[in-house]
Amino acid sequence: MTPEDTTTPDPTTRLVHADRHFGVEQGGVHMAIHTSVQYGYERVEDLIGVFQGTLKGKFNYARQGTPTTAALESKITQLEEGVGTVCFATGMAAVTAVFFTLLRAGDHLVASRYLFGNTLSLLATLQGLGVGVTLVDPTSAQAVADAVTPATRMVFVETIANPGTQIPDLAGIGALCKERGLVYVVDNTISSPALFLPKRVDASLSINSLTKTIAGHGNTLGGAVTDTGLFDWTGYPNIFAGYRQGDVKQWGLTQIRKKALRDMGGTLSSDAAHRISVGAETLSLRIAQTSATALALASFLESHPAVARVYYPMLPSHPQHAFAKQYFSAGSWLFSFELRDADALVPVINKLQLPIKATGLGDTRTLIIPVAPTIFWEMGAAKRAEVGVAEGLIRVSVGLERASDLIADFKAALA
């Protein structure tokens, strides 16, 4: 771009050229995979400066980051339009980092009742450590407001629930959190920054399981926490005194990095960061195709007599379809459908030829799994019914296959 050109390039354009701005060695178009654990300095004063935070942009020990992970963090920050990002070994490590570094015993958390099963399990662990947790239906901002107590510090939701695809009143909850001074954490994994920016609804922190939509090829694990820059950390009581220095907008991330990476060690490797960075370059292209294919397949299934119901946000029949149109540019690759005959669950899935029978989400290949007897099995039938998981529910993560091929496959299996 020339200096007089004020046109902002598309996110994909900026992403594929991002590494060049780091001064990549030997003219490479990708940041190198830095495998060094230690980082040495000629002057001990510089080493001291790195430890004390006065020397910025340098590294001391790979558990807290490497040049490769730093390059990825910069890209995620750019995608989320935030002020900084900390990357982790997995999405669950990122979620855990937020809860365990920013909450203390006696604090209270309000969270969606329609969360990823492992996150719900983590919240149970959090309760055992003295943090109060109230689960609510986040499709109503009023339900969140009614659950807030004087001890409430944080509200946590997912943009699109897995597997039921419920969508919170994201803007309403954001306005509430802004008014009450609460940390508003939005798990953006299913939608990704390609479809939705939590910053637009006043979120404080955005979490992404990089394993899924952003990396997108089913070949690496990763997670990220991005600060949107909207929350005033000066009024948050749980920031340690030693981290209350420098840029106020970085206080929260500094505590997350120090406590969750340095102390807890959920570190993303440079090799994984490289894979995620390369996968992210095609994020927008993959999201456009998988969203279109998911809508076509969901529409077909909704009209099939063997299917009782389809849960996909871009279908007019979805309970939060208005929210989906308001917040998202498309409906993502995730949907679920419920068979009329729950006993047909196993036979129908076994008949399918293209979808891979596997857990996981956001791959280039379509993945399929029966929900009740697998990922929600430990919850028990009563609890499954409470969170809307029917015994005949099937989750589909749509890949890059041609829509007509997938439709033909499902048609044959359901026949």
C-alpha positions as CSV (number, residue, x, y, z in Angstrom):
1,M,0.0,0.0,0.0
2,T,1.2,3.5,-0.8
3,P,1.1,6.2,2.0
4,E,-1.8,8.0,0.2
5,D,-3.9,4.8,0.0
6,T,-6.3,4.8,2.9
7,T,-8.1,1.7,1.9
8,T,-8.0,-1.0,4.6
9,P,-7.2,-4.4,3.2
10,D,-9.6,-7.4,3.8
11,P,-8.7,-9.4,6.9
12,T,-7.5,-12.3,4.7
13,T,-5.2,-10.0,2.8
14,R,-3.7,-8.7,6.0
15,L,-3.4,-12.2,7.5
16,V,-1.5,-13.8,4.6
17,H,1.1,-11.0,4.7
18,A,1.3,-10.6,8.5
19,D,4.5,-12.5,9.0
20,R,6.5,-10.3,6.8
21,H,6.0,-7.4,9.3
22,F,8.0,-9.4,11.8
23,G,11.2,-9.2,9.8
24,V,11.2,-12.9,8.9
25,E,14.6,-14.4,8.4
26,Q,16.0,-14.9,4.9
27,G,13.0,-13.4,3.3
28,G,10.7,-16.3,4.3
29,V,7.0,-15.7,4.0
30,H,6.3,-17.5,7.3
31,M,7.6,-16.9,10.7
32,A,10.2,-19.5,11.6
33,I,9.4,-22.2,14.1
34,H,11.5,-21.2,17.1
35,T,12.3,-24.3,19.1
36,S,14.7,-22.7,21.6
37,V,13.6,-22.9,25.2
38,Q,16.1,-20.4,26.6
39,Y,16.8,-16.9,25.3
40,G,20.2,-15.4,26.2
41,Y,21.4,-11.8,26.4
42,E,24.9,-10.2,26.2
43,R,24.1,-7.9,29.1
44,V,22.6,-9.2,32.3
45,E,20.8,-5.8,32.6
46,D,18.7,-6.8,29.6
47,L,17.8,-10.2,31.2
48,I,16.7,-8.4,34.3
49,G,14.7,-6.0,32.2
50,V,12.8,-8.9,30.6
51,F,12.0,-10.4,33.9
52,Q,10.8,-7.1,35.3
53,G,8.8,-6.1,32.3
54,T,10.8,-3.0,31.4
55,L,12.3,-4.5,28.2
56,K,9.4,-5.3,25.9
57,G,9.1,-7.7,23.0
58,K,11.9,-10.0,24.3
59,F,11.8,-13.6,25.6
60,N,13.3,-15.4,28.5
61,Y,11.8,-18.9,28.7
62,A,9.6,-20.6,26.2
63,R,6.9,-21.5,28.7
64,Q,5.8,-17.8,28.5
65,G,6.1,-17.6,24.8
66,T,8.4,-17.7,21.7
67,P,8.7,-15.5,18.6
68,T,6.5,-18.0,16.8
69,T,3.7,-17.9,19.3
70,A,4.0,-14.1,19.6
71,A,3.5,-13.8,15.8
72,L,0.3,-15.9,16.1
73,E,-0.9,-13.8,19.1
74,S,-0.5,-10.7,16.9
75,K,-2.6,-12.3,14.2
76,I,-5.4,-13.3,16.6
77,T,-5.4,-9.8,18.1
78,Q,-5.7,-8.4,14.6
79,L,-8.6,-10.7,13.8
80,E,-10.4,-9.9,17.0
81,E,-9.6,-6.1,16.8
82,G,-8.3,-6.4,20.3
83,V,-5.4,-4.9,22.3
84,G,-3.5,-8.2,23.0
85,T,-3.7,-12.0,23.0
86,V,-2.3,-14.8,25.1
87,C,-2.1,-18.2,23.4
88,F,-2.4,-21.6,25.1
89,A,-1.9,-25.3,24.4
90,T,-5.7,-25.9,24.0
91,G,-9.0,-24.1,24.1
92,M,-9.8,-25.6,27.5
93,A,-6.5,-24.3,28.8
94,A,-7.5,-20.8,27.7
95,V,-10.9,-21.1,29.4
96,T,-9.3,-22.4,32.6
97,A,-6.8,-19.6,32.5
98,V,-9.5,-16.9,32.6
99,F,-11.4,-18.5,35.5
100,F,-8.4,-19.5,37.6
101,T,-6.4,-16.3,37.2
102,L,-9.2,-13.7,37.4
103,L,-11.5,-15.2,40.0
104,R,-10.9,-15.9,43.7
105,A,-12.7,-17.9,46.4
106,G,-15.9,-16.0,47.4
107,D,-16.4,-14.5,43.9
108,H,-19.5,-15.3,41.9
109,L,-19.7,-16.2,38.1
110,V,-22.9,-16.2,36.0
111,A,-22.6,-18.5,33.0
112,S,-24.8,-20.0,30.3
113,R,-26.4,-23.3,31.0
114,Y,-25.8,-24.3,27.4
115,L,-22.0,-24.6,27.6
116,F,-19.6,-27.1,26.1
117,G,-19.7,-30.2,28.4
118,N,-16.0,-29.9,29.4
119,T,-16.6,-26.3,30.4
120,L,-19.5,-27.3,32.6
121,S,-17.3,-29.9,34.2
122,L,-14.6,-27.2,34.8
123,L,-17.2,-24.9,36.4
124,A,-18.0,-27.7,38.9
125,T,-14.3,-27.8,39.8
126,L,-14.4,-24.1,40.2
127,Q,-17.3,-24.4,42.7
128,G,-15.3,-26.9,44.7
129,L,-12.6,-24.2,45.1
130,G,-15.0,-21.7,46.5
131,V,-16.2,-19.7,43.5
132,G,-20.0,-19.5,43.3
133,V,-21.5,-20.4,39.9
134,T,-25.0,-19.7,38.6
135,L,-26.1,-21.2,35.3
136,V,-28.9,-19.4,33.4
137,D,-30.6,-19.3,30.1
138,P,-28.5,-16.6,28.3
139,T,-31.0,-16.1,25.5
140,S,-32.5,-13.6,28.0
141,A,-30.4,-10.8,29.3
142,Q,-32.9,-10.4,32.1
143,A,-32.1,-13.9,33.3
144,V,-28.5,-12.9,33.6
145,A,-29.4,-9.7,35.4
146,D,-31.5,-11.6,37.9
147,A,-28.6,-13.9,38.7
148,V,-26.1,-11.1,39.4
149,T,-25.2,-10.7,43.1
150,P,-22.8,-8.3,44.9
151,A,-20.1,-11.0,44.7
152,T,-20.5,-11.4,40.9
153,R,-17.3,-10.6,39.0
154,M,-17.8,-12.2,35.6
155,V,-20.3,-13.4,33.0
156,F,-19.4,-16.2,30.6
157,V,-21.3,-17.2,27.4
158,E,-20.6,-18.9,24.1
159,T,-21.7,-17.2,20.9
160,I,-23.3,-20.4,19.5
161,A,-23.8,-23.2,21.9
162,N,-22.5,-26.7,21.2
163,P,-24.5,-28.8,20.3
164,G,-27.9,-27.1,20.7
165,T,-26.8,-23.9,18.9
166,Q,-28.6,-21.6,21.3
167,I,-27.6,-18.0,20.9
168,P,-27.4,-15.6,23.9
169,D,-28.7,-12.0,23.9
170,L,-25.1,-11.0,23.3
171,A,-25.7,-7.3,23.1
172,G,-28.1,-7.2,26.0
173,I,-25.7,-9.0,28.2
174,G,-22.9,-6.7,27.1
175,A,-24.9,-3.6,28.0
176,L,-25.6,-5.2,31.4
177,C,-22.0,-6.0,32.1
178,K,-20.9,-2.6,31.1
179,E,-23.4,-1.0,33.4
180,R,-22.4,-3.2,36.4
181,G,-18.7,-3.2,35.8
182,L,-18.5,-7.0,35.2
183,V,-15.9,-8.8,33.1
184,Y,-17.8,-10.1,30.1
185,V,-16.2,-13.2,28.6
186,V,-17.4,-14.5,25.3
187,D,-16.2,-17.9,23.9
188,N,-16.1,-17.1,20.1
189,T,-15.0,-20.6,19.0
190,I,-17.9,-21.7,16.9
191,S,-18.4,-18.4,15.2
192,S,-14.8,-17.2,15.1
193,P,-13.7,-13.6,14.2
194,A,-14.7,-14.4,10.6
195,L,-18.4,-14.3,11.6
196,F,-18.5,-12.2,14.8
197,L,-16.5,-9.8,16.9
198,P,-17.3,-10.0,20.6
199,K,-15.9,-6.5,20.9
200,R,-19.0,-5.2,19.0
201,V,-21.2,-6.3,22.0
202,D,-18.9,-4.8,24.7
203,A,-17.2,-8.1,25.6
204,S,-14.1,-7.7,27.8
205,L,-12.4,-10.9,26.7
206,S,-12.8,-13.2,23.7
207,I,-11.8,-16.8,23.8
208,N,-11.1,-19.0,20.8
209,S,-10.3,-22.7,20.7
210,L,-7.8,-22.3,17.9
211,T,-8.0,-26.1,17.3
212,K,-11.3,-25.6,15.6
213,T,-12.4,-22.8,13.3
214,I,-9.2,-20.8,13.1
215,A,-6.7,-23.6,12.5
216,G,-9.5,-25.6,10.9
217,H,-7.7,-28.7,9.6
218,G,-7.9,-31.1,12.5
219,N,-4.1,-31.3,12.9
220,T,-3.2,-29.3,16.0
221,L,-4.5,-28.1,19.3
222,G,-4.5,-24.5,20.6
223,G,-6.4,-21.8,22.4
224,A,-6.4,-18.0,22.8
225,V,-7.6,-15.2,25.1
226,T,-7.9,-11.8,23.5
227,D,-8.6,-8.6,25.4
228,T,-10.9,-6.2,23.5
229,G,-9.6,-3.2,25.3
230,L,-13.0,-2.2,26.6
231,F,-12.8,-3.3,30.2
232,D,-11.4,-0.9,32.9
233,W,-9.0,-3.1,34.9
234,T,-8.3,-0.3,37.4
235,G,-11.6,-1.1,39.1
236,Y,-11.1,-4.9,39.1
237,P,-10.1,-6.0,42.6
238,N,-8.4,-9.3,41.7
239,I,-5.5,-7.8,39.7
240,F,-2.3,-8.4,41.8
241,A,-0.5,-5.3,42.9
242,G,2.7,-6.3,40.9
243,Y,0.7,-6.2,37.7
244,R,-0.9,-2.8,38.2
245,Q,1.8,-1.0,36.2
246,G,2.3,0.1,32.6
247,D,-0.6,0.1,30.1
248,V,-3.9,-0.4,32.0
249,K,-5.4,-2.2,29.0
250,Q,-2.7,-4.9,29.5
251,W,-3.2,-5.6,33.2
252,G,-5.7,-8.4,32.7
253,L,-3.6,-10.2,30.0
254,T,-0.4,-9.7,32.1
255,Q,-2.0,-11.6,35.0
256,I,-3.3,-14.3,32.7
257,R,0.1,-14.8,31.0
258,K,2.0,-14.7,34.3
259,K,-0.3,-17.0,36.3
260,A,-1.6,-19.3,33.5
261,L,1.5,-19.7,31.4
262,R,4.4,-19.1,33.8
263,D,2.8,-20.8,36.9
264,M,0.3,-23.3,35.4
265,G,2.2,-24.1,32.2
266,G,-0.5,-24.5,29.6
267,T,1.9,-23.3,26.9
268,L,1.4,-23.5,23.1
269,S,4.3,-25.0,21.3
270,S,6.0,-23.1,18.4
271,D,5.2,-26.0,16.0
272,A,1.5,-25.8,16.9
273,A,1.5,-22.0,16.6
274,H,3.0,-22.4,13.1
275,R,0.2,-24.9,12.0
276,I,-2.5,-22.6,13.4
277,S,-1.0,-19.6,11.6
278,V,-1.0,-21.3,8.3
279,G,-4.5,-22.7,8.8
280,A,-5.8,-19.2,9.8
281,E,-4.8,-17.8,6.4
282,T,-7.8,-19.6,4.8
283,L,-10.2,-18.8,7.6
284,S,-12.6,-16.6,5.7
285,L,-12.7,-18.8,2.7
286,R,-13.4,-21.9,4.7
287,I,-16.1,-20.2,6.8
288,A,-17.9,-18.9,3.6
289,Q,-18.1,-22.4,2.1
290,T,-18.9,-24.4,5.2
291,S,-21.6,-22.0,6.3
292,A,-23.2,-22.2,2.9
293,T,-23.0,-26.0,2.9
294,A,-24.3,-26.2,6.4
295,L,-27.3,-24.1,5.5
296,A,-28.1,-26.3,2.4
297,L,-27.7,-29.5,4.4
298,A,-29.7,-28.3,7.4
299,S,-32.5,-27.1,5.0
300,F,-32.7,-30.5,3.4
301,L,-32.8,-32.3,6.8
302,E,-35.5,-30.0,8.1
303,S,-37.8,-31.1,5.2
304,H,-37.1,-34.8,5.7
305,P,-39.9,-36.9,7.4
306,A,-37.4,-38.9,9.5
307,V,-36.1,-35.7,11.2
308,A,-38.0,-34.2,14.1
309,R,-36.1,-31.0,14.3
310,V,-33.0,-29.2,13.0
311,Y,-31.0,-26.7,15.1
312,Y,-29.2,-24.3,12.9
313,P,-29.2,-20.5,13.6
314,M,-29.8,-19.4,10.0
315,L,-33.0,-21.4,9.6
316,P,-36.1,-19.3,10.3
317,S,-37.4,-22.0,12.6
318,H,-34.5,-21.5,15.0
319,P,-35.6,-19.9,18.3
320,Q,-32.9,-17.3,18.1
321,H,-32.9,-16.8,14.4
322,A,-33.4,-13.0,14.9
323,F,-30.2,-12.9,17.0
324,A,-28.4,-14.9,14.3
325,K,-29.3,-12.4,11.6
326,Q,-28.4,-9.5,14.0
327,Y,-25.0,-10.8,15.1
328,F,-23.5,-13.1,12.5
329,S,-22.7,-12.7,8.8
330,A,-23.4,-16.4,8.3
331,G,-24.4,-19.4,10.5
332,S,-21.1,-21.3,10.8
333,W,-20.5,-25.0,10.2
334,L,-22.2,-26.4,13.3
335,F,-25.7,-27.7,13.5
336,S,-27.6,-30.6,15.2
337,F,-30.7,-32.5,14.2
338,E,-33.0,-34.8,16.1
339,L,-34.3,-38.0,14.7
340,R,-38.0,-38.8,15.3
341,D,-37.0,-42.4,16.2
342,A,-34.1,-42.3,18.7
343,D,-33.6,-46.0,18.2
344,A,-32.5,-45.2,14.6
345,L,-29.6,-43.2,15.9
346,V,-26.8,-45.7,15.4
347,P,-28.1,-47.3,12.2
348,V,-28.5,-44.0,10.4
349,I,-25.0,-42.8,11.4
350,N,-23.5,-46.1,10.4
351,K,-25.1,-45.8,6.9
352,L,-23.4,-42.5,6.2
353,Q,-20.3,-42.7,4.0
354,L,-18.8,-39.2,3.9
355,P,-19.0,-37.8,7.5
356,I,-16.3,-39.2,9.8
357,K,-17.7,-40.7,13.0
358,A,-15.6,-38.7,15.5
359,T,-15.6,-36.1,18.1
360,G,-14.1,-32.7,17.4
361,L,-15.3,-29.7,15.4
362,G,-14.3,-27.2,12.7
363,D,-12.4,-29.6,10.5
364,T,-12.1,-29.5,6.7
365,R,-13.9,-32.9,6.7
366,T,-17.5,-33.3,8.0
367,L,-17.6,-34.9,11.4
368,I,-20.6,-36.5,13.0
369,I,-21.4,-37.8,16.5
370,P,-24.5,-39.0,18.5
371,V,-24.6,-36.5,21.4
372,A,-26.3,-38.3,24.3
373,P,-24.3,-41.5,24.4
374,T,-20.9,-39.8,23.9
375,I,-20.0,-36.2,24.8
376,F,-23.0,-35.7,27.1
377,W,-23.1,-39.3,28.5
378,E,-21.6,-38.5,31.9
379,M,-24.3,-35.8,32.5
380,G,-27.1,-38.3,32.8
381,A,-30.5,-38.4,31.1
382,A,-32.2,-35.9,33.5
383,K,-29.5,-33.3,33.1
384,R,-29.4,-33.8,29.3
385,A,-33.1,-33.1,29.2
386,E,-32.6,-30.0,31.2
387,V,-30.1,-28.5,28.8
388,G,-32.1,-29.6,25.7
389,V,-30.0,-32.6,24.6
390,A,-32.5,-35.2,23.2
391,E,-31.6,-38.9,23.1
392,G,-31.9,-38.8,19.3
393,L,-29.7,-35.7,18.8
394,I,-26.9,-35.9,16.2
395,R,-24.2,-33.2,15.9
396,V,-22.7,-32.3,12.6
397,S,-19.6,-30.3,12.0
398,V,-19.7,-29.5,8.3
399,G,-16.5,-29.6,6.2
400,L,-15.5,-28.7,2.7
401,E,-17.2,-31.4,0.8
402,R,-19.6,-30.4,-2.0
403,A,-23.1,-29.7,-0.5
404,S,-24.8,-32.0,-3.1
405,D,-22.5,-34.9,-2.2
406,L,-23.4,-34.6,1.5
407,I,-27.1,-34.2,0.8
408,A,-27.1,-37.3,-1.3
409,D,-25.3,-39.2,1.5
410,F,-27.7,-38.2,4.2
411,K,-30.7,-38.9,1.9
412,A,-29.5,-42.4,1.4
413,A,-28.8,-43.0,5.1
414,L,-32.2,-41.7,6.2
415,A,-34.0,-43.8,3.6
